[in-house]
Amino acid sequence: MTIHLDTQKLRQYRERKKLTQEQLAELAGISDRYERDMELGRCRNPSLAVLYPLSRALHISMEELVYLEEDVKE
């Protein structure tokens, strides 16, 4: 199984908190460019070191920002 960032949820939670991408990035201690890339789906596998501060900044659990995907074996 692979853990992926749910980009739509990230945006929804950020907007519910009335935060800009730049504000969320600052609260989470990441660059605003990295936050933008995550919302655009360019970075779908952030590390726990990124997910944890994001979830803390949004006041949610990390599990609310991710989904599991089955690894397909051919």
ZIMOJO-V177533 format. One record per residue. PSI is psi in whole degrees, 0 to 359 (none if undefined). Layout:
psi:PSI
psi:PSI
//
This chain:
psi:147
psi:139
psi:131
psi:148
psi:133
psi:98
psi:325
psi:318
psi:319
psi:312
psi:316
psi:313
psi:320
psi:315
psi:324
psi:325
psi:0
psi:43
psi:144
psi:168
psi:321
psi:319
psi:316
psi:317
psi:316
psi:315
psi:325
psi:351
psi:32
psi:168
psi:150
psi:331
psi:318
psi:319
psi:315
psi:315
psi:322
psi:314
psi:331
psi:357
psi:11
psi:342
psi:90
psi:357
psi:60
psi:155
psi:168
psi:330
psi:342
psi:317
psi:319
psi:306
psi:329
psi:312
psi:321
psi:318
psi:328
psi:354
psi:45
psi:171
psi:156
psi:325
psi:334
psi:347
psi:355
psi:165
psi:156
psi:143
psi:132
psi:134
psi:129
psi:125
psi:132
psi:none
//
